[in-house]
């Protein structure tokens, strides 16, 4: 998924017959020829290779944690939903899925960056990411897990508030903005590492572990958090698009929630790594986001 494919993304030959039994490791999978290691994380290994003569990418789940097993299964469901109801953007064809292994078509492009908070990206890359995310809302997934809310937002708001991650007075504005939103399909994890960019092709998002129904512009709010660390203008662009869509209050609400999540996720890292600058940036951004939502809803 991180290098240019040698064949066009939609030039398909007849698909090979599916494997009848579930195979949990790539080295036991008939028809698989490994290439190079593309990425390794604490939960997966991603490898390029050949599958019955086709250029493919294989993902091997290495974590046994229940959360990541569930996310891996969800991604397989997403690719099957795309096959049943093709969306209006390029998606890789699913060639094989087991309990811990999936093999997909290799699409053109490489990830713009692998950092969660990437350095300043090229303007055309940011535009490509924004365009790709705004296109997701035009697709209606078939009945199933992708057509349901990605999470229980009211429960999350109450949980964050109870843990002291949100001030009490912001709960109601968040509930009003998020719980009443007409949900649209979203990627849910628009990291730069989950994108493929290449000359002559539109930027493509892959890795649909968190795909589902979200409040409008939730993806843009999350992208704005991650890109805004080193590119405040990118966050401003995301907010301006949400305002043009009439969803600025939902964008502001989702920004508050995403920043609260980032603070929670990074707390364990802060305990191990002295990253005071990033901690302070998150704290400042969260305080500013809460203030902006209060002003927008007349509660300042």
N, C-alpha and C positions, 0 to 999 in steps of 0.2 A: 504493500500500500504506500510505500515511501519512494518508489522510483517509477519512471515512466514505463508503461506497459509496451510490449513490442507489437501488440495488435490493437486496433480500435476498440473502444469499450463496448460497442454494441454489435461487433462482427462475430456472431455466435455460430459455432458449428453445433451439430446435434449433441446434446448433453450426454455424458457417459451414464451408464446404468448406476443407480444409487447403491451404496453398500448396504447389504441386508442387515448386518449386525452393527451394533454400536461399537466404535473403536475409541478408546480413551487416550491413546498416544499416537502421535504422527508416525513413529517408526514402525508401527504395526499396520498402517493403513495401505491397502493395496492401491497401486496406481499413483502413489505420492513420491515425488522426487524433490528432496530439499534443495533450496538455494542458499541465500544468505540471511543471517539474522538481521531483522529490521528494527526490532525494539524489544526490550525486556523490562518488565516492571515487577513489582512485588506480587502481582496477581496473574499476569499473562506473559507469554512469549509469542512474538509475531515473526513469521518467517516467510520469505518469498520462496517460490518453487514452481513445480510443474505438476499438474493433475491430469492424467491421461492426455498429455501433450498440450495442455493449456497453461498459459501464464496465470498463476493464482497467488493468493496470499492465505496462509494458514495461521489461525490463532489457537494456541494451546492454553487452556486454563490451568494454572499451577496452584492457585489458592483453593483451600477447602472451606473457607469461610462461607457461611450460609448466604450472606449478602451478595458476594461476588458470584457464587453459583447461580443465584436467582437472576442477577444482572446478565450473566452469560446466556442463560436460557431465554431471557427477554430479548436479547439481541437476535437470537435465532428466530424467535417469533416475528420480530420486525422484518427480517429479510424475507420470511415466508409471506408476510402481509404485503410486502412490496411486489412480490411475484403474483399474488392473487389480484391485487388492485394497484397497478403500476402508477407511481406518482409522477408529476411533471418535471422531475429532475433526475439526473443519472444516479443509479444505485447499482452496486455490484451484485451480480447474480450469485446466489447461494448454490454451491456445488455439493457440499456435504456438511452434515451436522451430527455430531455425537454428543455425549454428555459433557465432554470436556474439550472437544475439538470442533472447529468449524473451518471450512475452506470456502473462500469467495473469489470471484473474478478479480483480477488485478486491473485497476483503473489507472489512467494516466495521472502523474503528478507526484509531488512530495510535500510533506508537512512543512508549512512556513517556519515553524519553530516547535520545540518540544517542551519549553518552559510553560508552567501554568500561567505565569505573568510574563509574557514574552517582552523582549525589548521592542523598541519602535519598529513596526513592520512597514513595508512599502505601502504607499497609499492605495495602489491597485489591489493589494492583498486584502487590506481592510475593507475596501469596497466590495470585493468578491465575497468575503465572509458575511458582510451585512446583507448583500443581495441574496445569498444562499439561504440565510436564516429567514428573511422576510418571505421567501417563496414557500416555506413549509406550510404556512397557514392556509394556502390554497387547496391543500389535499385533505380529503376526508378518509381516514383509515377504515378498513372493514371492521365489522363487529368483532370485538375481542379485546385483549389487553391494551392495544395501542389506542383504542377509542375511549378509554376510561381515564379519569384524572391521574396524572403522574404521581401525585401524592395527596394526602389529606391535609390541605393547607390550613384549615381552621385548627386541626390538632397540632400541626407544627407551630403555629403562632402561639397557641396556649402553652406548648412545651417550652418554647424559647423564652416566653415571658416568665414562666414558673422558675426557669433556671437562672433568671436574671440577665438574660441576653437581650431583652427588649424592655423598654420602660412600659409601665402599665397603661399609660394614657395613649399609647400608640396601637394597642391591640384592636380597638374598634375601627380606626381608619384602615388598618390592614385587612381586617375581616370584611369591611364594606367594599374595599377595592378588589380583593382577591376572590372571596367566596361567591360574589355575585357575577363574576366575569363569565362571558360566553367563551368557553374554552376552545382553543385551536390546537392543531397538531404542532408539536415543537420537538427539537432535537434533544434538549435537556442537558447537553454537555459540550457546548461549542468551543472546546479548546482548540488552539492552533494546531496541536498535535493530532487532533481528530479531523483535520482538513487536508485536502489534496489540492495543490495549486500547480498549474503547468501552463506554459505559453500556448496560446491558441485554444484553450479549453476553459470553460467556466469553473470556478472553484467549487469543489465538491466536499461535503461533509460525509464522513463515515463513522463507524462505531456508534451504533444506536442502542447502547445499553440502557439509556435513560429516556428514550423516546416515548412520547405519549401526549396527552392533552394538557395544555398549560394555559394560564391566562395570557391574553394578547401581549406580545412584546416581551414575554418572560425571557426568551433566548437573547434578545437584544440587551436586556438589563444585565444578564450574566456576562455577555460578551463585553459590555461596557465596564464591568468591574475588572475583568481580567486584562483587557487592553489598556484601560485607563490608568493603570499603575505607572506606565511609562509613556502613555499617549493620551493625555486628557482630551485632546480634540476628538479622538475616536469615540470616547464616551459621550461627548457633546453631540456628535452625529447620531448616535443611537437614540439619545433623548429627543432630539429634534424630529426624528422619524416617528417616534411614539407620539409626540405632540401633534404631528401632522395627521396621524391616524385617529386622533381623539382618545388616545389611551395613556396620556402622560401620567394620570394618577395611578394607573395600574403599573406602569413602568416604575414610578417612584416607589410604590409599595413593594414590588418585586426586588428592586435594588436594596431596600432595607433588609428584606429576608435573605437575599443572596449574601450580603455582607455579614449578616449575623451568622450564616452558615460557615462562611470563610473564617470568621473569628473562632468558631467552635472547632473547625477542622484543624486550624493552625495552632490551637492552644497546646496540643500535645507536642507539636514541633518546637514551639517556643520553650517548652520545658526542657528540650534536649539541645536546642541550638539558640545561641544568643543572637537573635535577629530583631533587635529593638527597632530598627528603622522600619521594617515591614509591619511589625506590630503597631507602631505608632501610626503608620499610614492607614492601616485597616481601622483603627480606632477613630481616626479623624474622618475617614470616609463614612463610617457608620453614623457618627454624630451629625455630619453634614446631611446625610441622606434622611435621617429622622427629622431634622429641622426642615428640610425641603418638603417632606410629606406633610408635616404639620401646617406649613404655610399654605400648601396646595389645598388642604382640606379645611382651612380656616380654624385650625386648633392651636395656632402659635400664640 
